Amino acid sequence: MKTGVKSLDRSEVTMDETWDLTDLFINHAAWEKELDAIQKEITSVTQYKGKVSESASTLLSCITDFEKYQNRLVLVATYANLKASADGTDPSNQRDSAKVSAALSAISTKISFVQSELLELEPTTVENYLRELSALLPYKKMLEDILEKKKHILSSEVEETLAALGEVHDAPYMIYQRSKSADMHFSPISMKDGSDLPMSAALYEDKYELSADPSVRRKAYQSFIHTLEQYKNTYAATYATEVSKQVTMSRLRSYDSVTDMLLHSQQVTKEMYHQQLDVIQDKLAPHMQRYAKLKKEKLGLDKLHYYDLKAPLDPAFNPETNYEEAKEIILEALQVMGPEYSKIMEDALTNRWVDRANNNGKASGAFCSSPYGVHPYILVTWTDMMRGAFILAHELGHAGHFYLAGKNQAFINTRPSTYFVEAPSTLNELLLAEHLLSKTKDSRMRSWIITQLLGTYYHNFVTHLLEGEFQRKVYQLAEEGTPLTANVLSEQKLLTLGNFWGNAVEFDEGAGLTWMRQPHYYMGLYPYTYSAGLTVSTAVAQQIKSEGKPAVDRWLDVLKAGGTEKPLHLIKQAGVDMSKPDAINQAVNYVASLIDELEVVQN
């Protein structure tokens, strides 16, 4: 690992490490002009108030104008969000985010009538309009989805009031993100030679937690937990507010539970949700405990602590790679997906779709934002570790998915359920691992690649799945009326971790605070969907390996379909049935086989 790398201010990083936002708006003045214009030109939508459903032609005009207007909103919001993600400490970025949030809240109130009036349509009227005007057919699923919500929609006056409170409803997430990026400061890591390593949330999650040096892992963890401890009561109140909002909304909208409400938007049954959480925890835990014991033995540790779980199995073999080398490896690995997909990947990696700088104020983790009609934007923090190639490949999977969906579908049909959305990203990781394994016979390198694969499953089948289990417990407590204090949340987090890892891992009280790490808790039932996506991609990767082009073609057709199908049917088009536990068991067995191979190689 490279040490002594100074964390830079945003103004100090080189341009080629940053994304090119001029593809969104040529400059900040152009963005401000559009922000002003969308507020003034809201009449392009409000002209339909009271008329939305009066005829098939009026309905079509309303939907298409509404769609164009929404796309403009997305572009304006994306620009502000990306600037804030790149540097949350910049007061101008904070100001612009606030301006957008306030504008969107006001706009949302004024255009909420569209959904309310669509909900007044009778199913027979929708059927007649679709027969009468074929140009409406691309919006068939959207109309059907809205009608499915009908029994959960409140009066138009109440819906308009709730829309007016949109900024307030979004406040818990905004406060969490603002505080995490701008207020949290971490003590540097003091080394034996007297030098200090810079410390941040991004560096901890992307570098130090993966360090081969047990002292670095321990000290970074202590610095990390020390800061979390200082914020636990504030973040507990913020998260409890978010949960309370969701529980209250579910009751107002007459759902049986908050879980029913949050799954409704995903178009996933409770059986599929519980199956995903239950089967993996039951079947995978023994194998991961076996892996933890192997890691403890090979690292020569008396105890395997929570902060050791991501340590390399072979500390002396932790390959580094620069960004250019990683780029070429990823492009080679994804050639199996064909020329159309490969061209998207090359454009992303060479045309500044990726922000890879490591600067103060940058959002931790990684994400892909995909504004319709432009191109995706990827945020990562590049640390010259080979593991970063897997993270980058993951985000490129999102980019390829939404780029293809955007090219083949109307704006309103690009987004599938979050239940599916992590499948394209994790498939890229699996293809990268398969490519790397095919290029080497060296047992040490193969072991390292397998541990990276296990890192992917750890991230999705353990980290995010256990976050999903934690959420399940939290919503149950909230509906029972239990106050969600910092202590309660930390206790539930420790319980969730302990139930999965058993006595294979040593947990201190600080591990319970790690519920504070993840912004996904403010996004409904999102964490568990990572495991659903990886379940699908595991099956598809094996199909590609055995069938080749036919499996690839099926998959590309699914990506191009965007959100035109519900997730269960969409996934079935790729040859996977998620209504049954078979695919989950197949994925668990694959993880078990990786651990089997490691045990043989290491012993």
C-alpha positions as CSV (number, residue, x, y, z in Angstrom):
1,M,0.0,0.0,0.0
2,K,1.2,3.5,-0.8
3,T,1.5,5.6,2.4
4,G,1.8,9.3,3.0
5,V,-0.6,10.3,0.2
6,K,-2.0,13.8,1.0
7,S,-5.7,14.2,0.7
8,L,-6.1,17.1,-1.8
9,D,-8.7,19.9,-2.1
10,R,-10.9,19.7,-5.1
11,S,-9.0,22.6,-6.8
12,E,-5.8,20.7,-6.6
13,V,-6.8,17.5,-8.5
14,T,-6.0,17.2,-12.2
15,M,-8.8,17.6,-14.8
16,D,-8.4,14.1,-16.3
17,E,-9.3,12.6,-12.9
18,T,-12.7,14.5,-12.8
19,W,-15.9,14.1,-14.8
20,D,-16.8,16.5,-17.5
21,L,-20.0,18.2,-16.4
22,T,-20.1,20.4,-19.6
23,D,-21.9,17.5,-21.2
24,L,-24.8,18.4,-18.9
25,F,-24.4,22.2,-19.0
26,I,-21.7,24.2,-20.8
27,N,-21.1,26.2,-17.6
28,H,-22.6,27.2,-14.3
29,A,-24.4,30.2,-15.9
30,A,-26.2,27.9,-18.3
31,W,-27.3,25.7,-15.4
32,E,-28.6,28.7,-13.5
33,K,-30.5,29.8,-16.6
34,E,-32.1,26.4,-17.0
35,L,-33.0,26.3,-13.3
36,D,-34.8,29.6,-13.7
37,A,-36.4,28.5,-17.0
38,I,-37.9,25.3,-15.6
39,Q,-39.6,27.2,-12.8
40,K,-41.1,29.7,-15.3
41,E,-42.0,27.1,-17.9
42,I,-44.0,24.8,-15.6
43,T,-47.0,25.9,-17.6
44,S,-46.0,23.3,-20.2
45,V,-47.4,20.8,-17.6
46,T,-49.9,22.9,-15.6
47,Q,-51.9,23.7,-18.8
48,Y,-53.3,20.2,-18.5
49,K,-54.7,20.6,-15.0
50,G,-58.3,19.4,-15.0
51,K,-57.9,18.0,-18.5
52,V,-55.5,15.1,-18.2
53,S,-58.0,12.3,-18.9
54,E,-60.5,14.0,-21.1
55,S,-59.5,12.2,-24.3
56,A,-56.8,9.9,-25.6
57,S,-55.1,12.7,-27.5
58,T,-55.0,15.0,-24.5
59,L,-53.7,12.2,-22.3
60,L,-50.9,11.5,-24.8
61,S,-50.0,15.2,-25.1
62,C,-50.0,15.6,-21.3
63,I,-47.7,12.5,-20.8
64,T,-45.2,13.5,-23.4
65,D,-45.0,17.1,-22.2
66,F,-44.8,15.9,-18.6
67,E,-42.0,13.5,-19.6
68,K,-40.0,16.2,-21.4
69,Y,-40.4,18.5,-18.4
70,Q,-39.3,15.7,-16.0
71,N,-36.2,15.1,-18.0
72,R,-35.2,18.8,-17.7
73,L,-35.7,18.5,-13.9
74,V,-33.4,15.5,-13.8
75,L,-30.7,17.2,-15.7
76,V,-30.8,20.3,-13.5
77,A,-30.8,18.2,-10.3
78,T,-28.1,15.8,-11.6
79,Y,-25.7,18.7,-12.2
80,A,-26.1,20.1,-8.7
81,N,-25.9,16.6,-7.1
82,L,-22.8,15.7,-8.9
83,K,-21.0,18.9,-7.9
84,A,-22.0,18.3,-4.3
85,S,-20.9,14.7,-4.4
86,A,-17.5,15.8,-5.8
87,D,-17.0,18.3,-3.1
88,G,-19.6,18.6,-0.3
89,T,-17.5,21.2,1.6
90,D,-17.8,23.8,-1.2
91,P,-20.3,26.5,0.0
92,S,-21.4,27.2,-3.6
93,N,-22.2,23.5,-4.1
94,Q,-24.2,23.4,-0.8
95,R,-26.0,26.6,-2.0
96,D,-26.9,25.1,-5.4
97,S,-28.1,21.9,-3.8
98,A,-30.4,23.9,-1.5
99,K,-31.7,26.0,-4.5
100,V,-32.5,22.9,-6.5
101,S,-34.2,21.2,-3.5
102,A,-36.4,24.2,-2.9
103,A,-37.3,24.6,-6.6
104,L,-38.1,20.9,-7.0
105,S,-40.3,20.9,-3.9
106,A,-42.3,23.8,-5.2
107,I,-42.5,22.3,-8.7
108,S,-43.6,18.9,-7.3
109,T,-46.5,20.6,-5.6
110,K,-47.7,22.3,-8.8
111,I,-47.5,19.1,-10.9
112,S,-48.8,16.6,-8.4
113,F,-52.2,16.9,-10.1
114,V,-50.9,14.8,-13.0
115,Q,-50.8,11.6,-11.0
116,S,-54.0,12.5,-9.1
117,E,-55.9,12.9,-12.4
118,L,-54.4,9.8,-13.9
119,L,-55.7,7.9,-10.9
120,E,-59.2,9.1,-11.7
121,L,-59.0,7.0,-14.9
122,E,-61.0,3.8,-14.9
123,P,-59.2,0.6,-16.2
124,T,-61.7,0.3,-19.0
125,T,-61.0,3.9,-20.1
126,V,-57.3,3.2,-20.2
127,E,-57.9,0.1,-22.3
128,N,-60.1,2.1,-24.7
129,Y,-57.5,4.9,-25.0
130,L,-54.7,2.4,-25.7
131,R,-56.8,0.8,-28.5
132,E,-57.8,4.2,-29.9
133,L,-54.3,5.7,-30.0
134,S,-51.3,3.4,-30.6
135,A,-48.9,6.2,-29.7
136,L,-50.0,5.7,-26.1
137,L,-48.8,2.0,-26.1
138,P,-45.2,2.9,-24.9
139,Y,-46.9,4.3,-21.7
140,K,-49.0,1.2,-21.1
141,K,-47.0,-0.1,-18.2
142,M,-46.7,3.4,-16.6
143,L,-50.5,3.8,-16.7
144,E,-51.1,0.3,-15.3
145,D,-48.6,0.9,-12.5
146,I,-50.4,4.1,-11.5
147,L,-53.7,2.3,-11.5
148,E,-52.3,-0.3,-9.2
149,K,-51.6,2.5,-6.6
150,K,-55.1,3.7,-6.8
151,K,-56.3,2.3,-3.5
152,H,-53.3,3.8,-1.7
153,I,-53.7,7.3,-3.0
154,L,-55.2,10.0,-0.8
155,S,-57.4,12.9,-1.9
156,S,-56.0,15.3,-4.4
157,E,-55.8,18.0,-1.7
158,V,-53.8,15.8,0.6
159,E,-51.5,14.6,-2.1
160,E,-50.8,18.2,-3.1
161,T,-50.1,19.0,0.5
162,L,-47.7,16.1,0.8
163,A,-46.0,17.1,-2.4
164,A,-45.5,20.6,-0.9
165,L,-43.7,19.0,2.0
166,G,-41.3,17.2,-0.3
167,E,-38.3,19.1,0.9
168,V,-39.2,18.3,4.5
169,H,-39.7,14.6,3.6
170,D,-36.3,14.5,2.0
171,A,-34.6,16.3,4.9
172,P,-33.3,13.3,6.8
173,Y,-31.3,12.0,3.9
174,M,-30.1,15.5,3.0
175,I,-29.0,16.1,6.6
176,Y,-27.2,12.8,6.8
177,Q,-25.4,13.3,3.5
178,R,-24.5,16.9,4.3
179,S,-23.1,16.0,7.7
180,K,-21.2,13.0,6.5
181,S,-19.5,14.9,3.7
182,A,-18.9,18.3,5.3
183,D,-18.9,17.8,9.1
184,M,-17.3,14.5,9.9
185,H,-13.5,14.7,10.5
186,F,-11.3,11.8,11.3
187,S,-8.1,11.7,13.3
188,P,-5.0,10.8,11.1
189,I,-3.5,7.4,11.6
190,S,-0.2,7.6,13.5
191,M,2.5,5.2,12.2
192,K,5.4,3.7,14.1
193,D,7.9,5.8,12.2
194,G,6.2,9.0,13.4
195,S,4.4,9.7,10.1
196,D,0.6,10.2,9.8
197,L,-1.7,8.8,7.2
198,P,-4.7,11.0,6.2
199,M,-8.0,9.5,7.3
200,S,-11.5,10.0,5.8
201,A,-14.6,7.9,5.4
202,A,-13.7,7.2,1.8
203,L,-10.2,6.2,2.6
204,Y,-11.3,3.9,5.3
205,E,-13.9,2.1,3.2
206,D,-11.9,2.0,0.0
207,K,-8.3,1.5,1.3
208,Y,-7.5,1.1,5.0
209,E,-10.2,-1.5,5.7
210,L,-8.5,-3.6,2.9
211,S,-5.0,-3.0,4.2
212,A,-2.6,-5.9,4.7
213,D,-1.2,-4.2,7.7
214,P,-3.2,-5.2,10.9
215,S,-2.0,-2.1,12.7
216,V,-3.4,0.2,9.9
217,R,-6.7,-1.7,9.9
218,R,-7.0,-1.4,13.7
219,K,-6.0,2.2,14.0
220,A,-8.1,3.3,11.0
221,Y,-11.1,1.4,12.6
222,Q,-10.5,3.1,15.9
223,S,-10.4,6.6,14.2
224,F,-13.5,5.7,12.2
225,I,-15.5,4.5,15.3
226,H,-14.3,7.4,17.4
227,T,-15.9,9.8,15.0
228,L,-19.1,7.7,14.6
229,E,-19.5,7.7,18.3
230,Q,-19.5,11.5,18.4
231,Y,-22.4,11.6,15.9
232,K,-24.5,8.6,17.0
233,N,-27.3,10.5,18.7
234,T,-27.7,13.0,15.9
235,Y,-27.7,10.3,13.3
236,A,-30.1,8.1,15.3
237,A,-32.5,11.0,15.5
238,T,-32.1,11.6,11.7
239,Y,-32.7,7.9,10.9
240,A,-35.5,7.6,13.3
241,T,-37.2,10.5,11.6
242,E,-36.9,8.8,8.3
243,V,-38.3,5.5,9.6
244,S,-41.2,7.4,11.4
245,K,-42.0,9.1,8.1
246,Q,-42.2,5.8,6.2
247,V,-44.3,4.1,8.9
248,T,-46.7,7.1,9.1
249,M,-47.0,7.2,5.3
250,S,-47.7,3.5,5.1
251,R,-50.6,3.9,7.6
252,L,-52.0,7.0,5.8
253,R,-52.0,5.1,2.6
254,S,-53.7,2.0,4.1
255,Y,-50.9,-0.5,3.5
256,D,-50.8,-3.5,5.9
257,S,-47.2,-2.5,6.9
258,V,-44.4,-0.2,5.9
259,T,-42.8,-3.3,4.2
260,D,-45.8,-3.7,2.0
261,M,-45.6,0.0,1.0
262,L,-41.8,-0.1,0.2
263,L,-42.1,-3.3,-1.7
264,H,-45.0,-2.0,-3.8
265,S,-42.8,0.5,-5.5
266,Q,-40.3,-2.3,-6.3
267,Q,-43.1,-4.5,-7.6
268,V,-41.8,-7.4,-5.4
269,T,-43.8,-9.7,-3.3
270,K,-43.2,-10.1,0.4
271,E,-42.5,-13.8,-0.3
272,M,-39.6,-12.8,-2.6
273,Y,-38.3,-10.3,-0.1
274,H,-38.3,-12.6,2.9
275,Q,-37.0,-15.5,0.8
276,Q,-34.0,-13.4,-0.2
277,L,-33.1,-12.5,3.4
278,D,-33.9,-15.9,4.9
279,V,-32.3,-18.3,2.5
280,I,-29.0,-16.5,2.2
281,Q,-28.7,-16.0,6.0
282,D,-29.5,-19.6,6.6
283,K,-27.5,-21.3,3.8
284,L,-24.6,-18.9,3.4
285,A,-23.6,-18.2,7.0
286,P,-21.9,-21.6,7.6
287,H,-19.7,-21.1,4.5
288,M,-18.8,-17.5,5.4
289,Q,-17.9,-18.6,8.9
290,R,-15.7,-21.2,7.4
291,Y,-14.0,-18.5,5.3
292,A,-13.6,-16.3,8.4
293,K,-11.8,-19.2,10.2
294,L,-9.6,-19.8,7.2
295,K,-8.7,-16.1,7.2
296,K,-8.0,-16.0,10.9
297,E,-5.7,-19.1,10.5
298,K,-3.8,-17.7,7.5
299,L,-3.3,-14.3,9.0
300,G,-2.0,-15.8,12.2
301,L,-4.5,-13.9,14.3
302,D,-5.6,-14.9,17.8
303,K,-9.0,-13.4,17.1
304,L,-10.6,-12.3,13.8
305,H,-12.0,-8.9,14.6
306,Y,-14.8,-7.2,12.6
307,Y,-12.2,-4.8,11.1
308,D,-10.2,-7.8,9.8
309,L,-13.0,-9.2,7.7
310,K,-11.8,-7.4,4.5
311,A,-8.1,-8.0,5.1
312,P,-6.3,-9.8,2.2
313,L,-5.9,-13.5,2.8
314,D,-2.4,-13.3,1.5
315,P,-1.1,-10.0,3.0
316,A,2.2,-10.1,1.0
317,F,0.3,-10.4,-2.3
318,N,-2.0,-7.4,-2.7
319,P,-1.5,-6.2,-6.3
320,E,-1.8,-2.6,-7.2
321,T,-2.6,-1.2,-10.5
322,N,-2.9,2.3,-12.0
323,Y,-6.1,3.6,-13.6
324,E,-4.9,3.2,-17.2
325,E,-3.9,-0.5,-16.6
326,A,-7.2,-1.2,-14.9
327,K,-9.1,0.4,-17.8
328,E,-7.5,-1.9,-20.4
329,I,-8.1,-5.0,-18.2
330,I,-11.8,-4.1,-17.9
331,L,-12.2,-3.5,-21.6
332,E,-10.7,-6.9,-22.4
333,A,-12.9,-8.6,-19.8
334,L,-16.1,-7.1,-21.2
335,Q,-15.4,-7.9,-24.9
336,V,-17.5,-11.1,-24.4
337,M,-20.5,-8.7,-24.2
338,G,-20.1,-7.7,-27.9
339,P,-19.1,-4.6,-29.8
340,E,-22.0,-2.4,-28.9
341,Y,-21.5,-2.8,-25.2
342,S,-17.7,-2.6,-25.5
343,K,-18.0,0.8,-27.2
344,I,-20.1,2.2,-24.3
345,M,-17.4,1.0,-21.9
346,E,-14.6,2.6,-23.9
347,D,-16.5,5.9,-24.1
348,A,-17.1,5.9,-20.4
349,L,-13.4,5.2,-19.5
350,T,-11.9,7.7,-22.0
351,N,-14.4,10.6,-22.3
352,R,-14.4,11.7,-18.6
353,W,-17.6,10.0,-17.6
354,V,-15.7,8.9,-14.4
355,D,-14.6,11.0,-11.5
356,R,-11.8,9.1,-9.8
357,A,-10.1,11.9,-7.8
358,N,-9.4,11.6,-4.1
359,N,-10.2,15.0,-2.6
360,N,-11.5,16.4,0.5
361,G,-15.3,16.7,0.7
362,K,-15.9,13.9,-1.9
363,A,-18.7,11.5,-1.2
364,S,-17.6,8.1,0.0
365,G,-18.2,4.9,-1.8
366,A,-19.1,4.8,-5.5
367,F,-22.2,5.4,-7.6
368,C,-23.4,5.8,-11.2
369,S,-25.8,8.6,-12.1
370,S,-27.5,8.2,-15.5
371,P,-29.3,11.4,-16.7
372,Y,-31.5,10.6,-19.7
373,G,-30.3,11.9,-23.1
374,V,-26.7,12.6,-22.0
375,H,-24.6,9.8,-20.6
376,P,-23.9,8.2,-17.2
377,Y,-21.5,9.7,-14.7
378,I,-19.5,7.5,-12.4
379,L,-18.0,8.4,-9.0
380,V,-15.2,6.4,-7.5
381,T,-12.2,7.2,-5.4
382,W,-9.2,5.6,-7.1
383,T,-6.6,4.4,-4.7
384,D,-4.3,2.3,-7.0
385,M,-5.5,-0.9,-5.5
386,M,-6.5,-3.7,-7.9
387,R,-9.7,-4.2,-6.0
388,G,-10.7,-0.8,-7.4
389,A,-11.0,-2.4,-10.9
390,F,-13.9,-4.5,-9.6
391,I,-15.6,-1.4,-8.1
392,L,-15.1,0.5,-11.4
393,A,-16.4,-2.5,-13.4
394,H,-19.5,-2.6,-11.1
395,E,-20.4,1.0,-11.8
396,L,-19.7,0.6,-15.5
397,G,-22.3,-2.2,-15.4
398,H,-24.9,0.4,-14.2
399,A,-23.6,2.8,-16.9
400,G,-24.0,0.2,-19.7
401,H,-27.5,-0.8,-18.5
402,F,-28.9,2.7,-18.3
403,Y,-27.2,3.9,-21.5
404,L,-28.7,1.1,-23.4
405,A,-32.1,1.6,-21.8
406,G,-32.0,5.3,-22.5
407,K,-31.2,4.7,-26.2
408,N,-34.0,2.2,-26.6
409,Q,-36.8,3.4,-24.3
410,A,-38.7,6.6,-23.6
411,F,-37.6,8.5,-20.5
412,I,-40.4,7.2,-18.5
413,N,-39.5,3.6,-19.3
414,T,-35.8,3.5,-18.6
415,R,-35.8,2.5,-14.9
416,P,-36.6,-1.0,-13.8
417,S,-37.3,-2.0,-10.2
418,T,-34.4,-1.6,-7.8
419,Y,-34.8,-5.4,-7.2
420,F,-33.2,-5.9,-10.6
421,V,-30.9,-2.9,-10.8
422,E,-27.8,-4.4,-9.2
423,A,-27.7,-7.4,-11.6
424,P,-26.0,-5.6,-14.5
425,S,-23.4,-4.1,-12.2
426,T,-22.4,-7.3,-10.4
427,L,-22.4,-9.3,-13.7
428,N,-19.5,-7.1,-14.8
429,E,-17.6,-8.0,-11.7
430,L,-18.1,-11.7,-12.3
431,L,-17.0,-11.3,-16.0
432,L,-13.9,-9.4,-14.8
433,A,-13.0,-12.2,-12.4
434,E,-13.6,-14.9,-15.0
435,H,-11.3,-13.0,-17.4
436,L,-8.5,-12.6,-14.9
437,L,-8.7,-16.3,-14.0
438,S,-8.5,-17.3,-17.6
439,K,-5.3,-15.2,-18.0
440,T,-3.3,-16.9,-15.2
441,K,-2.2,-20.3,-13.9
442,D,-0.3,-18.9,-11.0
443,S,-1.9,-20.3,-7.8
444,R,-1.2,-17.2,-5.8
445,M,-2.8,-14.9,-8.3
446,R,-5.8,-17.3,-8.7
447,S,-6.3,-17.3,-4.9
448,W,-6.2,-13.5,-4.9
449,I,-8.8,-13.3,-7.7
450,I,-11.0,-15.8,-5.9
451,T,-10.8,-13.6,-2.8
452,Q,-11.9,-10.6,-4.9
453,L,-14.9,-12.6,-6.1
454,L,-15.6,-13.4,-2.5
455,G,-15.3,-9.7,-1.8
456,T,-18.1,-9.1,-4.3
457,Y,-20.3,-11.7,-2.6
458,Y,-19.3,-10.3,0.8
459,H,-20.4,-6.9,-0.3
460,N,-23.7,-8.0,-1.7
461,F,-24.6,-11.2,0.1
462,V,-23.2,-10.2,3.5
463,T,-22.7,-6.4,4.0
464,H,-25.8,-5.2,2.2
465,L,-27.9,-8.3,3.0
466,L,-27.3,-7.8,6.7
467,E,-28.2,-4.2,6.3
468,G,-31.4,-5.5,4.8
469,E,-31.9,-7.7,7.8
470,F,-31.1,-4.8,10.1
471,Q,-33.8,-2.8,8.3
472,R,-36.3,-5.6,8.7
473,K,-35.7,-5.5,12.5
474,V,-35.8,-1.7,12.6
475,Y,-39.2,-1.4,10.8
476,Q,-40.7,-4.1,13.0
477,L,-39.5,-2.2,16.2
478,A,-40.8,1.1,14.8
479,E,-44.3,-0.4,14.0
480,E,-44.4,-1.8,17.6
481,G,-43.7,1.7,18.9
482,T,-40.1,1.1,20.2
483,P,-38.1,4.4,20.2
484,L,-35.2,4.1,17.8
485,T,-32.4,5.5,20.0
486,A,-28.7,5.2,19.2
487,N,-28.4,2.4,21.7
488,V,-31.4,0.5,20.2
489,L,-30.0,0.8,16.7
490,S,-26.5,-0.3,17.8
491,E,-27.9,-3.2,19.7
492,Q,-29.8,-4.4,16.6
493,K,-26.8,-4.0,14.4
494,L,-24.6,-6.1,16.7
495,L,-27.4,-8.7,17.0
496,T,-27.6,-8.9,13.2
497,L,-23.9,-9.3,12.8
498,G,-23.6,-11.8,15.6
499,N,-26.4,-14.0,14.3
500,F,-24.7,-14.4,11.0
501,W,-21.0,-14.7,12.0
502,G,-21.5,-16.7,15.2
503,N,-18.2,-17.2,17.1
504,A,-16.1,-16.9,14.0
505,V,-15.7,-13.2,14.4
506,E,-15.0,-11.0,17.4
507,F,-17.3,-7.9,17.7
508,D,-16.7,-4.9,19.9
509,E,-19.2,-2.3,20.8
510,G,-18.0,-0.1,17.9
511,A,-19.2,-2.6,15.3
512,G,-22.7,-1.8,16.4
513,L,-22.2,1.8,15.3
514,T,-21.7,0.8,11.7
515,W,-25.4,1.3,11.0
516,M,-24.3,4.9,10.5
517,R,-22.1,4.1,7.4
518,Q,-24.8,3.5,4.9
519,P,-27.0,6.1,3.1
520,H,-29.1,3.3,1.6
521,Y,-31.3,3.2,4.7
522,Y,-32.8,6.5,3.5
523,M,-33.8,4.8,0.2
524,G,-36.5,2.4,1.3
525,L,-35.8,-1.3,1.2
526,Y,-32.8,-0.9,-1.1
527,P,-29.9,-2.8,0.7
528,Y,-31.4,-6.3,0.2
529,T,-31.8,-5.7,-3.5
530,Y,-28.0,-6.0,-3.9
531,S,-28.2,-9.7,-3.1
532,A,-31.2,-10.1,-5.4
533,G,-29.1,-8.6,-8.3
534,L,-26.1,-10.7,-7.6
535,T,-28.3,-13.8,-7.5
536,V,-29.5,-13.0,-11.0
537,S,-26.0,-12.1,-12.3
538,T,-24.5,-15.3,-10.9
539,A,-27.0,-17.4,-12.9
540,V,-26.5,-15.2,-16.0
541,A,-22.7,-15.4,-15.8
542,Q,-22.9,-19.2,-15.7
543,Q,-25.2,-19.1,-18.7
544,I,-22.8,-16.8,-20.6
545,K,-19.9,-19.2,-19.8
546,S,-21.8,-22.3,-21.0
547,E,-23.9,-20.8,-23.9
548,G,-21.9,-17.8,-25.1
549,K,-23.6,-15.4,-27.5
550,P,-27.2,-16.6,-27.1
551,A,-27.0,-15.8,-23.4
552,V,-25.3,-12.5,-24.1
553,D,-28.0,-11.5,-26.6
554,R,-30.8,-12.4,-24.1
555,W,-29.1,-10.2,-21.5
556,L,-28.6,-7.3,-23.8
557,D,-32.3,-7.4,-24.7
558,V,-33.1,-7.3,-21.0
559,L,-30.9,-4.3,-20.5
560,K,-32.5,-2.5,-23.5
561,A,-35.9,-3.2,-22.1
562,G,-35.3,-0.8,-19.2
563,G,-38.4,-0.6,-17.0
564,T,-40.9,-1.9,-19.5
565,E,-41.5,-5.0,-17.4
566,K,-42.0,-5.9,-13.8
567,P,-38.8,-7.4,-12.3
568,L,-40.0,-11.0,-12.1
569,H,-40.9,-11.1,-15.8
570,L,-37.9,-9.1,-16.8
571,I,-35.6,-11.5,-15.1
572,K,-37.4,-14.5,-16.6
573,Q,-36.5,-13.2,-20.0
574,A,-32.9,-13.7,-19.0
575,G,-33.7,-17.3,-18.1
576,V,-33.9,-16.9,-14.3
577,D,-36.9,-17.5,-12.0
578,M,-36.7,-15.5,-8.8
579,S,-40.1,-16.6,-7.5
580,K,-38.3,-19.8,-6.4
581,P,-35.2,-20.2,-4.1
582,D,-33.3,-22.2,-6.8
583,A,-31.3,-19.3,-8.1
584,I,-30.4,-18.2,-4.6
585,N,-29.2,-21.7,-3.7
586,Q,-27.2,-21.8,-6.9
587,A,-25.4,-18.6,-6.0
588,V,-24.8,-19.9,-2.4
589,N,-23.4,-23.1,-3.8
590,Y,-21.1,-21.1,-6.1
591,V,-19.7,-19.1,-3.1
592,A,-19.2,-22.4,-1.3
593,S,-17.2,-23.8,-4.2
594,L,-15.0,-20.7,-4.2
595,I,-14.2,-21.3,-0.5
596,D,-13.6,-25.0,-1.1
597,E,-11.0,-24.1,-3.7
598,L,-9.3,-21.6,-1.4
599,E,-9.1,-24.2,1.4
600,V,-7.4,-26.6,-0.9
601,V,-4.9,-24.0,-2.3
602,Q,-4.2,-22.6,1.1
603,N,-3.7,-25.9,2.8
